[in-house]
Amino acid sequence: MFKKVYTKVGKGYSRDKLKYFATDEFTLDLACGNSPLKDYMPNRIGCDIIDGHGVDIIADAHDLPFEEGHFERVFCLEAIEHFHTPKKVIAEIARVLRPTGKLIMTVPLCYPVHEAPNDFQRYTEYGLRVLLEEHFTIDEITPIFSEMQTISILLQRIGFQKDMSRLTRWIICAVSHLLFAWDSGRFKLKGRPYQDIGKTRPGVFMTSSYLMIAERK
C-alpha cells in the first residue's frame, strides 16, 4: 500500500482507453520511450530520439528517416509538447502516413513542466485543430480526464516534484489516488461544465490530456 500511492494517477485509466486502438496495421510508434502499448501493435516500429526498451530506430521526429506513405497508422502519445517545432513534426507525420492513414495522439493540456528544458507548449482542442488543419482531417478530440480527475493528477505531481518530507509526500499522493478513484466513472459531475465564464460553450474546461484521432488528407 505504501508504494502503491506512488504509481501515476490516471496512467492505467488512459492506457485502458488506448487499448481500443490495438491494430495489426503497419504502425509508427513515435517518441515511444519504453512503448507500454507495444504489445497491442505487433507490426510497429518504435522511434525515439533516445534509446529505450521499445525503441527500434533512433531519430529526430522533425526529420523522420522513412519514405513517403510508409505507414498505415502513427501513434504519438504525450509527446507533442516536447517538439520544439511541432508544425514540422506534424508535416513529417503526414508525409510518412499513407493517404487516409490514421494519427492517434494524446496531448497534455493541464500538466506541469516536465522533462525540462525540453517542454515547449500546451494545446487546447482548438489549438490542436489549427496545428493539424493543413495536413489532417480531425475525426475526434476527446478530453481523457474530468476536471476533478485532473486536479488529482496535478496534486500528485506536486508530491512528485516539490521537496517535502516523506510523510507529506505520501499523504499528498494518497489523497490524489482517493480523489481520482472517487471521480472515476463519474465523468459528468453534477452541474454542466462550460468552457467560458459566460456559460455559452459547453464542455470539459480543464483536462490533463486529450485523445485525438485524425486522418491524413
C-alpha positions in Angstrom: 0.0 0.0 0.0 2.8 2.4 0.9 4.5 2.1 -2.6 1.2 1.9 -4.5 0.4 5.6 -3.8 3.5 6.5 -5.9 2.1 4.9 -9.1 1.0 7.6 -11.5 -2.6 8.6 -11.1 -4.7 8.0 -14.3 -1.9 6.2 -16.2 -3.7 2.9 -16.2 -7.0 4.7 -16.9 -5.7 6.4 -20.0 -3.9 3.2 -21.2 -7.1 1.2 -21.0 -8.7 3.8 -23.3 -5.9 3.4 -25.8 -6.2 -0.4 -25.9 -9.2 0.2 -28.1 -6.8 1.1 -30.9 -4.9 -2.2 -30.9 -4.0 -2.9 -34.5 -2.2 -5.2 -36.9 -1.6 -2.3 -39.3 1.9 -1.2 -40.0 2.4 1.4 -37.3 4.9 4.1 -36.4 5.1 4.4 -32.6 6.7 7.9 -32.5 8.5 9.2 -29.4 7.7 5.9 -27.9 10.1 5.6 -25.0 9.6 2.2 -23.5 6.4 1.9 -25.5 3.9 0.5 -22.9 1.4 -0.3 -25.7 3.8 -2.2 -28.0 2.0 -5.5 -27.2 -1.1 -4.1 -28.9 0.8 -3.1 -32.1 2.6 -6.2 -33.3 3.6 -4.6 -36.6 5.2 -1.4 -35.2 8.4 0.5 -35.5 9.3 2.3 -32.3 11.1 5.6 -32.9 12.6 8.0 -30.4 15.4 10.5 -30.1 17.0 8.4 -27.3 17.3 4.7 -26.9 14.9 2.8 -24.8 13.3 -0.7 -24.4 10.7 -0.1 -27.1 12.9 1.8 -29.5 13.8 0.3 -32.9 15.1 3.4 -34.6 16.7 6.5 -33.0 15.7 9.6 -35.0 14.5 13.1 -34.6 10.7 13.5 -35.1 11.4 16.7 -37.1 13.3 14.7 -39.8 12.0 11.1 -39.9 14.1 8.6 -41.9 11.1 6.9 -43.7 9.8 7.2 -47.2 6.5 8.9 -48.0 3.4 6.9 -47.3 5.4 4.2 -45.4 2.9 3.7 -42.5 -0.8 2.9 -42.2 -1.0 4.4 -38.7 1.0 6.6 -36.4 0.8 6.8 -32.6 2.3 9.8 -30.8 1.4 9.7 -27.1 2.2 12.5 -24.7 5.0 13.9 -26.8 3.9 16.9 -28.9 4.8 19.2 -26.0 8.5 18.1 -26.3 8.9 19.0 -30.0 10.4 22.5 -30.5 8.8 22.9 -33.9 5.5 20.9 -33.7 4.2 22.0 -37.1 7.3 20.4 -38.7 6.7 17.2 -36.8 3.0 17.1 -37.9 4.2 17.7 -41.5 6.6 14.8 -41.2 3.9 12.5 -39.7 1.7 13.4 -42.6 4.5 12.7 -45.1 5.2 9.1 -43.8 1.5 8.2 -43.5 -0.3 6.9 -46.5 -3.4 8.9 -47.7 -6.3 8.3 -45.3 -3.9 6.9 -42.7 -4.7 7.5 -39.1 -2.9 9.5 -36.5 -3.7 8.8 -32.8 -2.3 11.3 -30.3 -2.6 12.0 -26.7 -1.8 15.6 -25.9 -1.5 17.2 -22.4 -3.3 20.4 -21.5 -3.3 21.0 -17.7 0.0 19.4 -16.8 3.2 20.7 -15.0 6.5 21.4 -16.7 8.3 18.1 -17.0 11.5 16.8 -18.8 12.8 20.3 -18.6 14.2 22.1 -20.6 12.5 20.1 -23.4 9.0 21.1 -22.6 7.8 23.8 -25.0 4.0 24.1 -25.3 0.4 23.0 -24.4 -2.6 22.9 -26.7 -6.3 23.3 -26.2 -8.6 21.3 -28.5 -8.9 24.5 -30.6 -5.2 24.9 -30.9 -4.9 21.3 -32.0 -7.3 21.9 -34.8 -5.2 24.8 -36.1 -2.0 22.8 -35.7 -3.3 19.9 -37.8 -5.6 21.6 -40.3 -3.1 21.8 -43.2 -2.4 18.0 -43.3 -5.2 16.2 -41.4 -8.9 16.0 -41.0 -9.7 15.6 -37.4 -12.2 12.8 -36.5 -12.3 13.3 -32.8 -10.8 15.3 -29.9 -11.9 14.0 -26.5 -10.8 15.0 -23.0 -9.4 11.9 -21.3 -9.9 13.2 -17.7 -12.6 15.2 -16.0 -11.9 18.4 -14.1 -11.7 16.6 -10.7 -9.5 13.8 -12.1 -7.2 16.5 -13.5 -6.9 18.1 -10.0 -5.9 14.7 -8.6 -3.2 14.3 -11.3 -1.9 17.8 -10.6 -1.9 17.2 -6.8 0.2 14.1 -7.2 2.7 16.0 -9.4 3.1 18.4 -6.5 4.1 15.5 -4.4 6.5 14.2 -7.0 8.1 17.5 -8.0 8.5 19.5 -4.8 10.9 19.0 -1.9 9.0 17.8 1.1 9.1 15.2 3.9 8.4 11.6 3.0 5.3 11.6 5.1 3.9 14.7 3.5 4.6 13.3 0.0 2.9 10.0 0.9 -0.2 11.9 2.2 -0.5 14.1 -0.9 -0.1 11.1 -3.2 -2.6 9.0 -1.2 -5.2 11.8 -1.3 -4.7 12.2 -5.1 -5.5 8.5 -5.6 -8.5 8.7 -3.4 -9.8 11.8 -5.3 -9.2 10.1 -8.6 -11.0 6.9 -7.5 -13.9 8.9 -6.2 -14.4 10.6 -9.5 -13.6 7.7 -11.9 -16.7 6.6 -13.8 -18.4 10.0 -13.0 -17.0 12.0 -15.8 -20.1 14.2 -15.9 -20.3 15.6 -12.4 -23.5 17.4 -11.2 -23.6 20.7 -12.9 -22.9 21.0 -16.6 -19.3 22.2 -17.4 -18.8 25.2 -19.6 -15.6 26.4 -21.4 -16.2 30.1 -20.8 -17.3 32.3 -17.9 -20.5 33.3 -19.8 -21.6 29.7 -20.0 -22.3 29.8 -23.7 -20.0 26.9 -24.8 -20.5 23.6 -23.0 -17.7 21.1 -22.5 -15.0 19.9 -20.1 -12.9 23.1 -19.4 -9.9 21.5 -17.6 -8.5 18.2 -18.6 -5.0 16.8 -18.1 -4.9 15.3 -21.6 -6.8 15.0 -24.8 -7.2 11.9 -27.1 -7.2 13.0 -30.7 -7.8 10.9 -33.8 -7.1 12.3 -37.3 -6.9 11.2 -40.9 -4.3 12.3 -43.4 -5.8 14.4 -46.2 
